[in-house]
Amino acid sequence: MKWVYIAAGIALFIKMLIVPNPEANLSEISIVTSILEDTGVPNAVSGIIFRNRLYDTIFEVVVFTIAILGVKYLLANETPTDTVYQFSDRPSIILARLGATISALVSFELAIRGHLSPGGGFAAGVAGGTAIGLIAITSSSEWMEDIYHKWHAATWEKISVLIFIALAVITLIGIELPHGELGALFSGGMIPILNILVALKVALGSWAVILLFIRYRGLL
């Protein structure tokens, strides 16, 4: 059977060397303009991620969810660390919490306006996770976990994933919200909603991972 695979590989290699790839005539077509018309958002990258290649984005969100579950599974049998060293000097605490405030504001900005300017759901989620990480290195891990459970962050993370998948499937079927006026805050149809859902999922997922690593590994 392996000779069949080898022969197929050689045939494919010869095909790539001999048969030329057809070139599309794009001299009269502006790809960016076409994306703007299809999505109704000035940020073409968000338009591609949440519409033109939305099928891929769904699985990117699913892969991130599986990664979080993998961290929980791998650390399930670990012994929690006895001592967690954190910043104790006042200047470091003030600077870390100032950075957390700035990161949180950036996260909100990227999530709400990611379809209008550079940014988007994934970048917003990373900024939110950074804010949570900066708070974690200056606060009690027990306090962080109490807040995580008090606000049911794990539940909201799962809900955001389910809603994202449902809205993405609806979009792939062909059902879309009105695009609105190009450049307006409430424009782009489903894209701003998907941006916010991804930001929420990534930030809350990062929070869960941070708590797990602090519990079992301390602050690295």
Rosetta silent file (secondary structure, phi, psi, omega in degrees, C-alpha in Angstrom):
SEQUENCE: MKWVYIAAGIALFIKMLIVPNPEANLSEISIVTSILEDTGVPNAVSGIIFRNRLYDTIFEVVVFTIAILGVKYLLANETPTDTVYQFSDRPSIILARLGATISALVSFELAIRGHLSPGGGFAAGVAGGTAIGLIAITSSSEWMEDIYHKWHAATWEKISVLIFIALAVITLIGIELPHGELGALFSGGMIPILNILVALKVALGSWAVILLFIRYRGLL
SCORE:     score description
SCORE:     0.000 S_00000001
   1 L     0.000  -30.769 -177.400    0.000    0.000    0.000 S_00000001
   2 H   -65.891  -28.074  178.487    2.879    2.346    0.703 S_00000001
   3 H   -67.504  -29.263  176.099    3.902    2.181   -2.984 S_00000001
   4 H   -65.719  -43.576  178.633    0.490    3.605   -3.872 S_00000001
   5 H   -64.306  -42.356  179.324    1.121    6.551   -1.551 S_00000001
   6 H   -62.574  -44.187  179.199    4.621    7.054   -2.959 S_00000001
   7 H   -62.984  -41.286  178.738    3.320    6.944   -6.540 S_00000001
   8 H   -64.081  -40.097  178.507    0.538    9.404   -5.689 S_00000001
   9 H   -64.626  -41.689  178.587    3.065   11.750   -4.073 S_00000001
  10 H   -65.022  -41.932  179.823    5.373   11.604   -7.106 S_00000001
  11 H   -63.196  -41.496  178.455    2.442   12.216   -9.468 S_00000001
  12 H   -65.321  -39.303  179.680    1.328   15.236   -7.434 S_00000001
  13 H   -64.345  -43.520  178.588    4.879   16.608   -7.395 S_00000001
  14 H   -64.075  -39.385  179.065    5.181   16.237  -11.188 S_00000001
  15 H   -60.373  -42.864 -178.991    1.792   17.875  -11.621 S_00000001
  16 H   -66.886  -29.763 -179.659    2.922   20.902   -9.592 S_00000001
  17 H   -78.695  -36.103 -170.739    6.096   21.182  -11.726 S_00000001
  18 H   -96.145  -49.367 -173.903    4.473   20.758  -15.131 S_00000001
  19 L   -81.324  120.706 -179.515    0.890   21.989  -14.985 S_00000001
  20 L   -75.500  151.816  176.108    0.706   25.775  -14.524 S_00000001
  21 L   -81.385  136.378  178.637   -1.779   27.305  -12.116 S_00000001
  22 L   -67.869  138.650  179.468   -4.508   29.355  -13.807 S_00000001
  23 L  -104.269  128.232  178.679   -4.231   33.058  -13.135 S_00000001
  24 L   -76.935  146.576  177.978   -7.365   35.046  -12.491 S_00000001
  25 L   -87.734   95.498 -175.854   -7.775   38.334  -14.288 S_00000001
  26 L  -105.371   15.957 -175.913   -7.993   40.752  -11.356 S_00000001
  27 L   -64.619  -30.638 -177.407   -6.955   43.898  -13.212 S_00000001
  28 L  -105.959    8.502 -176.967  -10.481   45.314  -13.075 S_00000001
  29 L  -120.259  127.532  174.223  -11.460   43.893   -9.654 S_00000001
  30 L   -98.352  112.662 -177.342  -10.566   45.423   -6.298 S_00000001
  31 H   -62.458  -42.664 -178.897  -10.587   42.630   -3.721 S_00000001
  32 H   -62.887  -42.623  178.987  -10.791   45.060   -0.804 S_00000001
  33 H   -63.082  -39.694  178.472  -13.708   46.890   -2.394 S_00000001
  34 H   -63.006  -40.687  178.866  -15.509   43.611   -2.977 S_00000001
  35 H   -65.099  -42.063  178.641  -15.039   42.637    0.696 S_00000001
  36 H   -61.581  -40.239  179.678  -16.338   46.011    1.860 S_00000001
  37 H   -68.986  -36.401 -178.462  -19.423   45.631   -0.302 S_00000001
  38 H   -73.217  -37.625 -172.164  -20.048   42.063    0.890 S_00000001
  39 H  -100.441  -30.277 -178.595  -19.546   42.718    4.611 S_00000001
  40 L    78.136   20.921  178.433  -20.444   46.367    5.110 S_00000001
  41 L  -128.136  142.997  179.524  -17.491   47.050    7.443 S_00000001
  42 L   -68.311  -29.488 -179.621  -14.388   49.214    6.817 S_00000001
  43 L   -80.736   99.274 -176.290  -12.098   46.686    8.522 S_00000001
  44 H   -63.868  -30.696  179.951  -11.575   44.183    5.720 S_00000001
  45 H   -63.791  -45.946  176.774   -9.751   41.773    8.045 S_00000001
  46 H   -62.489  -37.195  177.650  -12.817   41.470   10.306 S_00000001
  47 H   -61.910  -40.576  179.055  -14.941   41.037    7.211 S_00000001
  48 H   -68.683  -45.745 -175.542  -12.798   38.137    6.043 S_00000001
  49 H   -65.019  -43.202 -172.359  -12.609   36.461    9.465 S_00000001
  50 H  -101.806    8.707  174.632  -16.298   36.731   10.294 S_00000001
  51 H  -142.173  -62.474 -174.874  -17.814   36.282    6.857 S_00000001
  52 H   -65.904  -34.018  177.174  -15.586   35.158    3.987 S_00000001
  53 L  -126.822   42.270 -178.174  -13.810   32.523    6.091 S_00000001
  54 H   -63.551  -32.324  178.856  -16.318   32.193    8.912 S_00000001
  55 H   -59.050  -42.429  177.640  -16.220   28.395    8.629 S_00000001
  56 H   -66.931  -39.443 -177.672  -12.545   28.453    9.649 S_00000001
  57 H   -64.013  -35.546  177.058  -13.205   30.924   12.455 S_00000001
  58 H   -56.811  -46.289 -177.386  -15.797   28.605   14.004 S_00000001
  59 H   -74.008  -25.665  173.741  -13.191   25.880   14.364 S_00000001
  60 H   -64.670  -41.373  176.994  -10.613   28.352   15.685 S_00000001
  61 H   -65.213  -41.374  179.548  -13.007   29.151   18.531 S_00000001
  62 H   -64.557  -41.251  179.244  -13.651   25.438   19.069 S_00000001
  63 H   -62.556  -40.751  177.355   -9.891   24.710   19.136 S_00000001
  64 H   -62.475  -39.666  177.694   -9.379   27.406   21.784 S_00000001
  65 H   -63.624  -43.049  178.918  -12.155   25.814   23.848 S_00000001
  66 H   -64.297  -36.056  178.432  -10.535   22.388   23.523 S_00000001
  67 H   -62.512  -41.202  177.918   -7.191   23.868   24.593 S_00000001
  68 H   -64.045  -43.911  177.616   -8.762   25.173   27.808 S_00000001
  69 H   -62.167  -35.880  178.455  -10.326   21.766   28.483 S_00000001
  70 H   -64.457  -40.175  177.367   -6.914   20.198   27.822 S_00000001
  71 H   -62.426  -44.387  178.900   -5.264   22.407   30.447 S_00000001
  72 H   -62.241  -39.485 -178.485   -7.930   21.410   32.987 S_00000001
  73 H   -68.991  -44.409 -176.593   -7.468   17.733   32.130 S_00000001
  74 H   -68.699  -29.886 -178.136   -3.654   17.764   32.281 S_00000001
  75 L   -97.208    2.763 -174.671   -3.570   19.595   35.614 S_00000001
  76 L   -62.720  -35.363 -177.037   -6.438   17.663   37.207 S_00000001
  77 L   -96.817    7.129  179.577   -4.140   15.228   39.033 S_00000001
  78 L   -78.599  156.549  175.653   -1.553   17.817   40.039 S_00000001
  79 L   -91.331  126.430  179.866   -1.027   18.889   43.624 S_00000001
  80 L   -57.976  142.361 -179.409   -1.852   22.571   44.197 S_00000001
  81 L   -68.226  145.544 -176.879    1.193   24.671   44.987 S_00000001
  82 L   -77.683  -39.610 -174.717    1.652   25.633   48.623 S_00000001
  83 L  -125.337  129.993  176.645    3.017   29.135   48.141 S_00000001
  84 L  -113.491  112.839  179.954    2.093   31.678   45.494 S_00000001
  85 L   -85.788  131.103 -178.952    4.564   34.543   45.275 S_00000001
  86 L  -132.313  168.340  175.797    3.058   37.819   44.117 S_00000001
  87 L   -62.857  132.694  179.621    4.066   41.440   43.795 S_00000001
  88 L  -121.091  -20.469  179.812    4.113   43.001   47.234 S_00000001
  89 L   -78.296  142.150 -173.028    5.827   46.355   46.731 S_00000001
  90 H   -60.013  -44.876 -179.804    3.482   49.274   46.241 S_00000001
  91 H   -59.189  -42.398 -179.858    4.980   50.714   43.015 S_00000001
  92 H   -64.773  -39.838  179.445    4.735   47.351   41.203 S_00000001
  93 H   -63.726  -44.653 -179.315    1.138   46.868   42.345 S_00000001
  94 H   -63.629  -44.767 -179.427    0.137   50.355   41.181 S_00000001
  95 H   -65.146  -41.409 -179.778    1.833   49.937   37.784 S_00000001
  96 H   -64.217  -43.169 -178.997    0.337   46.471   37.238 S_00000001
  97 H   -72.773  -30.859  172.867   -3.181   47.638   38.074 S_00000001
  98 H   -64.677  -44.210  176.937   -2.774   50.741   35.916 S_00000001
  99 H   -62.524  -36.487  177.986   -1.726   48.470   33.053 S_00000001
 100 H   -64.457  -40.610  178.432   -4.741   46.250   33.774 S_00000001
 101 H   -63.102  -44.968  179.227   -7.070   49.249   33.565 S_00000001
 102 H   -63.933  -43.732  179.586   -5.579   50.340   30.244 S_00000001
 103 H   -62.699  -38.977  178.831   -5.740   46.776   28.849 S_00000001
 104 H   -64.749  -42.621  178.331   -9.377   46.455   29.927 S_00000001
 105 H   -64.383  -41.224  177.053  -10.301   49.730   28.196 S_00000001
 106 H   -62.575  -38.983  179.358   -8.450   48.631   25.055 S_00000001
 107 H   -60.822  -46.842  177.904  -10.311   45.322   25.198 S_00000001
 108 H   -61.512  -43.132 -179.785  -13.703   47.075   25.252 S_00000001
 109 H   -61.427  -46.776 -178.147  -12.641   49.386   22.427 S_00000001
 110 H   -66.731  -34.753 -179.579  -11.421   46.541   20.214 S_00000001
 111 H   -71.565  -41.995 -175.035  -14.536   44.466   20.861 S_00000001
 112 H   -80.191  -37.200 -175.281  -17.052   47.241   20.182 S_00000001
 113 H  -112.922   16.769 -177.952  -15.250   48.991   17.313 S_00000001
 114 L   -64.418  -21.180  178.763  -13.230   46.091   15.901 S_00000001
 115 L   -85.528   -6.518 -178.650  -15.297   46.107   12.702 S_00000001
 116 L  -107.320  -27.727 -176.152  -14.472   49.767   12.076 S_00000001
 117 L  -140.569  170.767  179.205  -10.766   49.972   12.867 S_00000001
 118 L   -53.339  131.776 -176.923   -7.826   47.589   13.360 S_00000001
 119 L   143.588 -154.269 -179.810   -8.719   45.091   16.055 S_00000001
 120 L   140.397 -174.823 -174.121  -11.488   42.585   16.574 S_00000001
 121 H   -62.350  -45.031 -177.708  -12.708   39.849   18.859 S_00000001
 122 H   -66.524  -44.536  178.015   -9.490   37.861   19.190 S_00000001
 123 H   -64.050  -39.109  178.324   -7.363   40.944   19.880 S_00000001
 124 H   -64.415  -41.126  178.251   -9.969   42.200   22.361 S_00000001
 125 H   -63.739  -39.790  177.530   -9.968   38.857   24.154 S_00000001
 126 H   -64.666  -41.805  177.849   -6.166   38.889   24.418 S_00000001
 127 H   -63.688  -40.619  177.206   -6.257   42.414   25.850 S_00000001
 128 H   -64.868  -41.433  176.459   -8.904   41.328   28.349 S_00000001
 129 H   -63.628  -35.770  176.548   -6.863   38.284   29.325 S_00000001
 130 H   -63.706  -41.992  177.649   -3.825   40.519   29.809 S_00000001
 131 H   -61.227  -43.212  179.241   -5.815   42.739   32.166 S_00000001
 132 H   -64.862  -40.207  178.858   -6.904   39.702   34.176 S_00000001
 133 H   -63.305  -39.394  178.829   -3.320   38.415   34.293 S_00000001
 134 H   -67.580  -35.715  175.552   -2.026   41.751   35.614 S_00000001
 135 H   -67.912  -37.505 -176.611   -4.670   41.735   38.336 S_00000001
 136 H   -64.092  -33.279 -177.265   -3.776   38.121   39.203 S_00000001
 137 L   -81.046   -2.945  179.074   -0.130   38.918   39.921 S_00000001
 138 L  -122.399    2.447 -175.254   -1.119   41.594   42.441 S_00000001
 139 L  -129.431  165.248  177.834   -4.154   39.970   44.116 S_00000001
 140 L   -67.333  134.987  178.636   -4.997   36.914   46.157 S_00000001
 141 H   -65.218  -33.257  177.191   -5.635   33.824   44.056 S_00000001
 142 H   -64.380  -40.299  177.666   -8.514   32.887   46.383 S_00000001
 143 H   -64.005  -42.207  178.214  -10.113   36.277   45.758 S_00000001
 144 H   -61.808  -42.349 -179.935   -9.719   35.834   41.995 S_00000001
 145 H   -69.020  -36.232  177.582  -11.346   32.400   42.130 S_00000001
 146 H   -61.729  -43.393  178.263  -14.190   33.681   44.303 S_00000001
 147 H   -65.918  -40.990  179.673  -15.006   36.357   41.742 S_00000001
 148 H   -57.791  -43.797 -179.189  -14.690   33.827   38.906 S_00000001
 149 H   -79.134  -34.230 -178.746  -17.267   31.559   40.551 S_00000001
 150 H   -61.714  -41.744 -178.097  -19.466   34.383   41.871 S_00000001
 151 L   -92.602    8.733  176.528  -20.043   35.796   38.395 S_00000001
 152 L    52.967   47.140 -176.652  -20.354   32.321   36.823 S_00000001
 153 H   -60.867  -38.543  179.867  -17.565   33.103   34.345 S_00000001
 154 H   -62.905  -39.442  179.103  -17.270   29.473   33.222 S_00000001
 155 H   -66.241  -44.252  178.975  -20.984   29.396   32.373 S_00000001
 156 H   -64.066  -34.414  176.424  -20.810   32.653   30.436 S_00000001
 157 H   -61.215  -46.561  179.942  -17.816   31.350   28.513 S_00000001
 158 H   -65.765  -39.782  179.552  -19.773   28.278   27.390 S_00000001
 159 H   -63.228  -42.493 -179.597  -22.841   30.383   26.554 S_00000001
 160 H   -62.316  -37.965  178.124  -20.764   32.755   24.416 S_00000001
 161 H   -65.090  -45.506 -178.304  -19.348   29.801   22.448 S_00000001
 162 H   -64.386  -43.002  178.572  -22.796   28.302   21.832 S_00000001
 163 H   -65.316  -40.871  178.430  -24.293   31.630   20.756 S_00000001
 164 H   -59.482  -47.463 -179.331  -21.303   32.294   18.472 S_00000001
 165 H   -62.534  -42.493 -179.409  -21.669   28.915   16.774 S_00000001
 166 H   -62.573  -47.252  179.432  -25.435   29.376   16.384 S_00000001
 167 H   -66.739  -35.643  178.474  -25.095   32.856   14.851 S_00000001
 168 H   -65.223  -42.058  178.336  -22.226   31.700   12.636 S_00000001
 169 H   -63.848  -41.635  177.299  -24.309   28.820   11.288 S_00000001
 170 H   -59.548  -42.101  178.696  -27.192   31.212   10.617 S_00000001
 171 H   -65.183  -41.989  179.660  -24.786   33.478    8.714 S_00000001
 172 H   -64.635  -31.092  177.032  -23.389   30.562    6.695 S_00000001
 173 H   -65.879  -29.344  179.561  -26.931   29.583    5.745 S_00000001
 174 L   120.033    3.395  179.155  -27.335   33.030    4.214 S_00000001
 175 L   -91.494  120.270 -177.069  -29.431   34.835    6.823 S_00000001
 176 L  -131.678  153.863  172.233  -27.879   38.219    7.648 S_00000001
 177 L   -79.855  159.293  176.888  -28.782   41.357    9.524 S_00000001
 178 L   -58.443  139.744 -178.229  -28.919   44.659    7.590 S_00000001
 179 L   -70.461  -27.824 -178.146  -25.446   46.076    6.991 S_00000001
 180 L    72.583 -164.350 -178.469  -26.466   49.616    7.872 S_00000001
 181 L   -82.462  129.952 -179.306  -24.359   52.650    7.014 S_00000001
 182 L   -61.254  125.733  179.217  -20.708   51.908    6.252 S_00000001
 183 L    96.102  -10.065  177.992  -18.508   53.269    9.035 S_00000001
 184 L   -80.952  156.878 -178.442  -21.286   53.610   11.612 S_00000001
 185 L   -62.936  -44.785  178.557  -20.994   51.878   14.977 S_00000001
 186 L   -93.701   78.650  179.934  -24.163   49.869   14.388 S_00000001
 187 L  -149.402  172.108  176.958  -23.230   48.458   11.002 S_00000001
 188 L    88.270    7.784  176.838  -21.835   45.297    9.497 S_00000001
 189 L    64.538 -119.296 -174.969  -24.794   43.057   10.266 S_00000001
 190 L   -84.123  -14.239 -172.110  -23.741   40.101   12.421 S_00000001
 191 H   -60.591  -47.064  178.553  -20.020   40.939   12.482 S_00000001
 192 H   -59.971  -36.907  179.237  -20.007   43.274   15.558 S_00000001
 193 H   -66.158  -43.376  178.410  -21.985   40.692   17.565 S_00000001
 194 H   -64.083  -37.312  176.934  -19.555   37.929   16.601 S_00000001
 195 H   -58.204  -48.939 -177.667  -16.655   40.205   17.552 S_00000001
 196 H   -64.966  -40.597 -179.961  -18.048   40.747   21.058 S_00000001
 197 H   -63.976  -42.562  178.206  -18.796   37.043   21.546 S_00000001
 198 H   -65.194  -41.598  178.414  -15.251   36.031   20.562 S_00000001
 199 H   -60.618  -43.311  179.231  -13.779   38.703   22.844 S_00000001
 200 H   -63.615  -43.493 -177.777  -15.885   37.436   25.751 S_00000001
 201 H   -65.312  -45.494 -177.371  -14.956   33.825   25.090 S_00000001
 202 H   -67.392  -42.103 -179.512  -11.198   34.459   24.785 S_00000001
 203 H   -64.915  -46.918 -179.702  -11.040   36.726   27.854 S_00000001
 204 H   -68.365  -36.317  176.027  -13.011   34.336   30.085 S_00000001
 205 H   -65.303  -39.572  176.363  -11.092   31.351   28.767 S_00000001
 206 H   -63.519  -37.774  177.835   -7.808   33.110   29.523 S_00000001
 207 H   -59.999  -45.446  179.429   -9.095   33.808   33.032 S_00000001
 208 H   -61.225  -43.995 -179.380   -9.758   30.097   33.584 S_00000001
 209 H   -66.056  -41.088  178.990   -6.285   29.121   32.355 S_00000001
 210 H   -60.236  -44.933 -179.951   -4.595   31.796   34.488 S_00000001
 211 H   -62.789  -40.539  179.961   -6.364   30.541   37.615 S_00000001
 212 H   -64.555  -44.971 -179.487   -5.392   26.944   36.865 S_00000001
 213 H   -67.320  -36.370  177.475   -1.728   27.755   36.334 S_00000001
 214 H   -66.024  -40.658 -177.046   -1.603   29.880   39.478 S_00000001
 215 H   -65.727  -40.726 -172.805   -3.238   27.102   41.498 S_00000001
 216 H  -105.369  -17.119 -177.560   -0.915   24.335   40.286 S_00000001
 217 H  -124.463  -10.690 -174.374    2.210   26.156   39.138 S_00000001
 218 L    76.855 -169.309  177.598    2.223   29.433   40.992 S_00000001
 219 L   -87.977  114.799 -177.437    3.159   32.644   39.199 S_00000001
 220 L   -88.369    0.000    0.000    5.737   31.773   36.532 S_00000001
